[in-house]
Amino acid sequence: MNNQEIIDIYDENKNKTGKTKIRYKDVLEFGEFIRSVQAIIINSKKQILISQRSELKKRNPLKWECNGGALLSGEDVVDGLIREIYEELGISLEKNKAIFLKTSKNSCRFKEIYVFKKDIEIKQLNFIDREVIDAKWVSINEFMDMYNTGDITANVDFNEKDYKECLQLLKLN
């Protein structure tokens, strides 16, 4: 994690404002948004890949999540997602395999969520930037149970309806 990440600032309609800020240092003003990305990775067994955040993370340490992060200034959405997945899991995803799922919005962030089909063994993962300490494949029932008990971060914008849509998009249904 680089504390000098420069990020673009957007308005409430997802238009660039021309401003940039230093992530984790500069405070967003009212009406300012950043853009982030999240990958939902599903294997042939219809399981979801989740990872466990490091105990050193300021927010949600040791919680489980679907991987992603903030876009850097000038970065393409899918390129940023592929960079984040490589940094956190040490795996390369192909840009042309990214399938858009949805955009979610909260008070300060637009999150672009994409789905990928990828069969990979957990032992092949490499937690390069040490933001992640573990990973596992879970069924949608396990995922929802973990979400409902608070074991998965609340900022994961993914549910059973999204999962069913992912299966259709990936032609796994």
N, C-alpha and C positions, 0 to 999 in steps of 0.2 A: 504494500500500500504506500503510495507516494503522497506525502502531505502537500505537495506543490502541484497537484493536478489542476489545470486550468479548464474551467467548464463554461459553456455558453449559457446565457440567461434568455429565457423565453417569456412571452406574455401568456395570458390565460387562454389564448387561442392557438398556442403552440407556434407562434411566430418568433423568430430570433429578434431580440431587442438591439443587438449590436454590443451589448455589455458582456463582459466575462467576469468571473470571480474565481478565487482560489478555493477549491473544495476543502471543507473542514476548517477553514480559517475565516473567510468572509461570510457574513450573515446575509441570507436572502431577505429582501424587503417585501412588504405586502404586495401581492400581485406579480411577484417574480417566481419563475419556475425553472427547474432543471429537467433534463431528459435522462432517463435511465433505461436499461434493458434487462430482460430476464429471459432465460432459456428454460423451456420445459423439455427435458430429454426423456424420451420413452423408448424402451427396447421392444424387441419382437414378442416378448412375453407380456407386453402391455404394462410393464412396470415403469415407475417414475424414478429418475435418479435424483436423490437429494444429498446434500452435503452438510456437514456439521461445522459451524463457525468456530474459529479459534477462541480460546478463553481470553485472549488478549484484545479481542474486539470490544470497542467501547459500547456499542449497541448490540444487544441480543447475543452475548457470549454463550457459546456451547449450544445454541439453538440450531435446529435444522432448517434448511431452506433450499429453494431452487436457485441456481447460480445466476449471477448477473452483476450489474453495477452501473455507475454513472458514465455517460458519454463524455469524452474529452472534447475540448473546443475544436470545432471543424470536423469531427469524426462522423463518418457514415454510421447509421444505426446498426446494420448487420455487422460491419467491420468491428464496431465497438463491442458488440455481443461476442463475436468470435475471439477478440482480444481478452475479454473478461473470462471467458470459459478456459482459454489457454492458461491465463495467469492463475486461476483458482484450481483447475483440475488437471492441467497439463495435457489436455487433449485438443486436437484440431478438428473443428467443424468446418464443413464446406458451405461457403456462402450460398451456393445455388440450392442447397438442401434446406435452407431456412424457410419456414412457412409461417406467415404472420397469423397470430391468433387474435390479439386484441390490444387496445391501449387502455390503460387505467390511469386515473388522475386523482390526486389528493390535493391538499392545500399548497403544496410546493413542488410537485413532481408529476411529470408525465412518464409512465412506464410503458415501453413497447415490449410486448411479450410475443416470443416466437417459439415454435415447436420444432423439434428435430427428432428423427428416428435414428438411434445409434445403439448398436450392440457392442458393449465393451465390458470387460471384466474389471471389477473394482481394483484389483491388484495392478492394473495397467494405469491407473490414475497417478498423477504426480502433483502434489500440492506445492507448486512452485513458489508462490508468494506467501505461503504460510497463513493465509486468511482462512483456510479450510484445514481441518485436521482429520476428517473421516468422511466417508461417503457410503451410501448403500442404495440398493434398488428396493422400492416398496410398491405394494399394490395400491390402488386408489382407496380401498378401505383402510389400509394402514396409514396412508397419507392423511385422510380425513380424521381418523382417530387421533393422530399426532397433532394435527392442527387444532382440533377441538380441546385437547388437553394442554395446549400451549407449548408443546415441544417443537413445533414449527413456528418460525417468526410470523407475526401478524401481518407483516408487509408483503407476504407472498400472496399475490392476487390470482389464485387458482382454486377451483372447486370442482365438484363432480360434473356439473354442466360443462365446464371448460374441458375437463378430461374426455367426456364423450365427444365433444367437438374435435379434440386432438385426434382421437381414434379415427374419426371420419376423414380428417385432413390427411392423416398418414396412411389411410386405407387399411387400418388394422381391425375394423369392426366386423 
